[in-house]
Each structure stands twice: as C-alpha cells, then as structure tokens.
Amino acid sequence: MTERTEAALRNRIDELMNAGVNADMEKLDRIYHDDIVVMDLSIDGRLMTLKKKDFMAMLEETFRDKNPEDYLWARIHSLTVSGDRGHVLISRKIPVGGPRMMIDLSIDFIFEDGRWQVTREVNFSRPDVEAA
C-alpha cells in the first residue's frame, strides 16, 4: 500500500508478520530497510544487535519447518504515523532463539521508495508463560 496512513501501516505490519512466520525472504527484503538495525534485549539483560542480512538469516532458520499459523498471535498497543515516519508497539509470541517467547517490539518505519520500510526494531524477549 503506497499511502502514509495508519491503515496502510497496519497493513504493512500484517504483511511483515506473515512474511516472517512464512520465512518469505523476498517479501522481508522489501519490508526491511537496507540500513535496519534490530536490537533484542533478553530478560536476563543480554543485548543482541543484528543488521539486515543476519536478522533475516535468523528468521529464516527460526521458521523453517514451522507451521506459520501457530505464530500469528499479536497485540498492537500503539500505531502512529507522522508524515513519512511510523511507529508500532506490538507484542508477539514467536519461537525466536528456541522456545516460544513473548516479545514486545518497538518498530520504527520510514515511508521511502513508495512503501513503508522497517528501519529499527527494539525488542524485549521473555519466556511465554503459557508455552512453559
């Protein structure tokens, strides 16, 4: 969707979630900005920072041989658009790094080249108590 609206950004989040759980690297490559930085802070205080290529490789490995429908749960807490900038605060339950985790994501978007692209993702990961 080529609009700078909250509805268009919401659609992009849906595309991002579906591309991620389906390990659709071609779609993710268009959603993730070339300069994306992903930071994940675990509950024990470990910080992992990844660039686009490494983050996409991790997603591809994480969702290989997984049923995508098992990982579409999400709760959007906030979604805002201001000009060519967007921000989404969302919680997800996904198996990044092993078992299913509850991950709170703060995702920054820029509207560039006619589409919303993720420029930064800051995540806080903790065990999903329902999966334990």
Secondary structure per residue as TSV (DSSP state, phi and psi in degrees):
chain	resnum	aa	ss	phi	psi
A	1	M	-	360.0	131.7
A	2	T	-	-104.9	43.0
A	3	E	-	-123.2	151.2
A	4	R	-	-96.3	61.3
A	5	T	S	-125.9	162.6
A	6	E	H	-64.1	-36.7
A	7	A	H	-63.0	-41.5
A	8	A	H	-66.6	-39.7
A	9	L	H	-66.8	-39.6
A	10	R	H	-60.1	-42.6
A	11	N	H	-61.9	-37.7
A	12	R	H	-66.4	-37.8
A	13	I	H	-61.6	-43.5
A	14	D	H	-60.5	-43.6
A	15	E	H	-61.4	-41.6
A	16	L	H	-62.7	-46.9
A	17	M	H	-61.7	-46.2
A	18	N	H	-65.2	-43.2
A	19	A	H	-62.8	-39.6
A	20	G	H	-63.5	-53.0
A	21	V	H	-70.9	-19.0
A	22	N	T	-96.2	2.6
A	23	A	T	50.0	45.1
A	24	D	-	-86.4	88.3
A	25	M	H	-64.9	-33.9
A	26	E	H	-64.6	-45.4
A	27	K	H	-67.1	-43.9
A	28	L	H	-61.2	-36.9
A	29	D	H	-61.0	-32.0
A	30	R	H	-83.5	-23.9
A	31	I	H	-84.8	-40.4
A	32	Y	E	-82.5	125.6
A	33	H	E	-62.8	149.3
A	34	D	E	-57.6	-29.4
A	35	D	E	-100.6	20.1
A	36	I	E	-59.2	144.7
A	37	V	E	-126.2	130.2
A	38	V	E	-116.7	124.2
A	39	M	E	-118.7	128.8
A	40	D	E	-121.9	122.4
A	41	L	E	-106.8	120.6
A	42	S	E	-86.4	166.3
A	43	I	T	-62.6	-23.7
A	44	D	T	-91.8	9.2
A	45	G	S	91.3	3.4
A	46	R	-	-78.9	132.7
A	47	L	E	-109.7	127.1
A	48	M	E	-117.5	128.4
A	49	T	E	-118.6	129.1
A	50	L	E	-129.9	147.6
A	51	K	E	-92.5	174.1
A	52	K	H	-51.9	-55.4
A	53	K	H	-58.0	-45.5
A	54	D	H	-70.5	-38.4
A	55	F	H	-66.1	-43.1
A	56	M	H	-65.1	-37.6
A	57	A	H	-63.6	-39.8
A	58	M	H	-64.6	-42.6
A	59	L	H	-63.6	-41.8
A	60	E	H	-60.5	-44.3
A	61	E	H	-66.7	-42.6
A	62	T	H	-60.2	-42.7
A	63	F	H	-99.8	5.0
A	64	R	T	-63.4	130.3
A	65	D	T	64.9	20.9
A	66	K	-	-103.6	153.8
A	67	N	-	-83.8	111.6
A	68	P	G	-55.8	-35.9
A	69	E	G	-62.9	-20.6
A	70	D	G	-73.8	-10.6
A	71	Y	G	-128.8	28.2
A	72	L	-	-96.6	-1.3
A	73	W	-	-60.1	134.6
A	74	A	E	-157.0	149.9
A	75	R	E	-131.6	115.5
A	76	I	E	-87.1	121.8
A	77	H	E	-92.5	-32.8
A	78	S	E	-156.7	140.2
A	79	L	E	-145.1	117.4
A	80	T	E	-134.5	150.4
A	81	V	E	-130.2	133.7
A	82	S	E	-138.4	97.3
A	83	G	T	66.5	-121.6
A	84	D	T	-97.7	15.9
A	85	R	E	-116.0	142.6
A	86	G	E	-137.8	156.8
A	87	H	E	-144.0	138.8
A	88	V	E	-132.3	131.4
A	89	L	E	-111.3	119.0
A	90	I	E	-142.8	148.6
A	91	S	E	-110.7	141.2
A	92	R	E	-136.5	157.8
A	93	K	E	-120.3	101.9
A	94	I	E	-140.1	158.2
A	95	P	-	-91.0	46.0
A	96	V	T	-72.0	125.4
A	97	G	T	80.1	13.0
A	98	G	S	133.6	-113.2
A	99	P	S	-71.6	165.2
A	100	R	-	-62.3	133.0
A	101	M	E	-121.1	153.3
A	102	M	E	-91.1	121.0
A	103	I	E	-124.9	125.0
A	104	D	E	-96.7	124.5
A	105	L	E	-117.6	131.0
A	106	S	E	-108.1	111.6
A	107	I	E	-116.7	121.8
A	108	D	E	-97.6	133.6
A	109	F	E	-119.6	153.9
A	110	I	E	-129.5	140.5
A	111	F	E	-91.1	107.3
A	112	E	E	-144.7	145.3
A	113	D	T	55.9	35.1
A	114	G	T	75.9	17.3
A	115	R	E	-156.7	157.4
A	116	W	E	-75.6	132.6
A	117	Q	E	-131.3	142.8
A	118	V	E	-80.2	124.3
A	119	T	E	-103.6	-27.7
A	120	R	E	-153.1	141.4
A	121	E	E	-132.8	123.5
A	122	V	E	-116.8	118.8
A	123	N	E	-119.4	143.7
A	124	F	E	-118.2	119.2
A	125	S	E	-109.1	140.3
A	126	R	E	-150.9	158.9
A	127	P	E	-59.4	142.0
A	128	D	-	-83.2	108.1
A	129	V	T	-61.1	-28.4
A	130	E	T	-70.3	-26.6
A	131	A	T	-86.4	-15.8
A	132	A	-	-75.7	360.0
